[in-house]
Amino acid sequence: MKKKFLLLLGISLVTMTTFANRKIEMEADLIEPTTRSTVIDPSASKPNADEYIYADIDNNVITLDFIQLSGAYVTMAVYDSSGNTVFSKNAIAGSASEVINLSNCGSGEYTLEIISAKFYFLGSFHID
């Protein structure tokens, strides 16, 4: 009986971790104000991306929560490993989550990029 319980516990733990959402680790940089292009300011200390945005992926759907960017104009983009844009959207970050559906994308490595007036966020993830 104890062996059956441990076996079932082990199977349920594997199942939960296999199908759980995966956090997309984001890096953040400050943007130097300019009128012509986006320039990363190398002299500024890097902000903690987790304080501004939370991104996870589940079944090829990315969910973005803008923690401290609510009301900010943001550009969201996803690129494949060849640098091709597979998703792009401009929006006002709100209190509701943004959803990016990548169900038409094949397996491989992808990059998530989010740009606001002050910050540049970048994260990599894999689609199975």
N, C-alpha and C positions, 0 to 999 in steps of 0.2 A: 504494500500500500504506500509506504514511504517513497519507494522508487518511482511509482506511478506519479505521485504528487510532484516530486522533483523533476521528472521528465516533462510533465505538463507545465510546470513553472518555467523551465528552460525554454520550451517551445513558445510560450506566450511572450517571454522577454525578447526572444529573437524576432518574433512577429511584430511586436511593438516597435522595436528599433528599426526594422526593415521598412516599415510603412510610415514611420513618423516623419514630420516635416524636417527639412534640413535647413539650418540657418546658413545664409550666404554671408560670409565674413566680408565686411566692407572696410576699406581704407579711406581716410578723409584727408583732404588738403584744403588750405585757404586759397581763395582766388584773389589775385591782385586786380583791383579795379582798373579797367581800361575801356575805351570806347570802341575798339576794333575787334578784339578777340579775347578768348579765355586764356589767362596766363596764371600758372601756378606760382605762388610766392614762396620761393625756397627758404627765405629767411624766417618765415613765420613758423611757430611751433604747430605741429599737427594736432588738429582737434580729434577727440575720441568719437569715431563714427557712431558708436552705440548710443551716444547721447542724442543723436539727431535722427537716426533712421534705423529701422529694423527690417530686414529682408529675409524671407524664407521661401523655399520652393517645395511643392508637394504635387506629384502627378503632373509635372511640367507646367505648373501654374505658380507664378511668383506673387507673393503678397507683400506689399510694402506698407509699413506704418511710419509716418513722419512724426517723430516725437517732438522735436523743437522747430520744425520747419512749417508748421501749420500757417497757411496764408501766403507762403512764399511761392513764387513762380518757379517751377522746376521743369527740366527737360530730362526725360527718362529714355534710355536706349539700351538695347541688347544686341551684341555682336557675336557672330560665330567665330570659330578659330581662324578663319581666313580674313576676318575684318569686315565681313558683309553685315549690314544692318538687317536684323530680322524683326526688330520692333523699335518703334520710335513714337514718342508722345510728349506733347507739352501740356502742362496742367498747373492748376493752383493746388498746392498741397493742402489737404483738409484734414479734418479729424477722422474721416472714414478712411479705410485702407484702400490703396490702389491695387488693382489686380492686373497682372500681365499674363495672358494665356499664350503659352508656347507649345501647345499640343501639336501644331503643324511642323515643329522642328524635330530633326532627327537626333540621334544620339551623338554626343560629342561635348567639347568644352566650349563654354560661352562666357561672355563678360557683360556684367551689368554696370551701366554708367548713369549717374544722376548728377545733374549740375543745377545749382541754384545761383543766385547773385553773389553769394559769399563763399560757397563750398563746392568742392568737387569730390564725389564719392565713386569708388571703383571696387567691384567685387567679381570674383570668378566662381563658376559653378559648373557642374557636369550634369548632363541629361543622359539617362540610361536608354 
